[in-house]
Amino acid sequence: MKPKVKNWIDLLRKGIVETNITRVLYQVHKHTKQSGFTNVNDLRCELNIAHQTLTAVLSQVQDEGIIDMFGELEIKGIKYQKIRYAHPRERDNLIRKRQLDKFLAWLNKIDDYDDFLGEDVKNALERLKTNLE
């Protein structure tokens, strides 16, 4: 576990919920214990923080495997992903899955610039995508 992740968890255990990250983690953990999950809409309303700030924090803690975003929930015609606090045993797998998702997204963006690539590189990247998906 990275030092920053240990620090976030230590702060939560000590009840120090001052930064946006610890505030978000505290709410996600609380909702996970109470109802199994939360969503961006609920967090934004409860924490009174900007959507962009919230999604940046969620992205960062998702990269570290602390939360899992799964399934969908519809509220007033808008779909939101469900968010839950991840069990420590799940974190390594969640980190790996997140890295793979980001890598595949990067590979898909390369298609926009394939005129800069030779056929051999294009074919190798296509094989790589196929093997990873």
ZIMOLIN-V254791 format. One record per backbone hydrogen bond with DSSP energy under -0.5 kcal/mol. NH is the residue of the N-H (numbers start at 1). CO is the residue of the C=O. E is the energy in kcal/mol with one decimal. If there is no record, write none. Layout:
((NH:CO:E) (NH:CO:E))
This chain:
((6:2:-2.3) (7:3:-2.5) (8:4:-2.3) (9:5:-2.5) (10:6:-2.9) (11:7:-2.6) (12:8:-2.1) (13:9:-2.5) (14:10:-1.8) (15:12:-1.2) (16:11:-2.7) (17:15:-1.0) (23:19:-2.6) (24:20:-2.5) (25:21:-2.8) (26:22:-2.4) (27:23:-2.0) (28:24:-2.8) (29:25:-2.8) (30:26:-2.6) (31:27:-2.6) (32:28:-2.4) (33:29:-2.3) (34:30:-2.1) (35:31:-3.4) (36:31:-1.1) (36:32:-0.8) (37:31:-0.6) (38:83:-2.4) (40:81:-0.5) (43:39:-2.3) (44:40:-2.8) (45:41:-2.1) (46:42:-2.7) (47:43:-2.8) (48:44:-1.3) (49:44:-0.8) (54:50:-2.6) (55:51:-2.8) (56:52:-1.9) (57:53:-2.2) (58:54:-2.8) (59:55:-2.3) (60:56:-2.2) (61:57:-2.6) (62:58:-2.1) (63:59:-2.2) (64:60:-1.1) (65:62:-1.5) (66:61:-2.2) (67:61:-0.8) (68:84:-2.6) (70:68:-0.5) (70:82:-2.4) (73:80:-2.7) (75:73:-0.5) (75:78:-2.9) (78:75:-1.8) (80:73:-3.1) (82:70:-1.7) (82:71:-1.2) (83:38:-2.6) (84:68:-2.3) (86:66:-2.9) (90:87:-2.2) (91:87:-0.7) (91:88:-0.8) (94:90:-2.3) (95:91:-2.7) (96:92:-2.3) (97:93:-2.5) (98:94:-2.4) (99:95:-2.5) (100:96:-2.4) (101:97:-2.6) (102:98:-2.4) (103:99:-2.4) (104:100:-2.8) (105:101:-2.1) (106:102:-2.2) (107:103:-2.6) (108:104:-2.3) (109:105:-1.5) (110:106:-1.2) (111:107:-0.5) (111:108:-0.8) (112:109:-1.6) (113:110:-2.2) (114:111:-1.1) (116:113:-2.2) (117:114:-1.4) (122:118:-2.5) (123:119:-2.6) (124:120:-2.0) (125:121:-2.6) (126:122:-2.3) (127:123:-2.4) (128:124:-2.2) (129:125:-2.5) (130:126:-2.4) (131:127:-2.4) (132:128:-1.9) (133:129:-2.0))
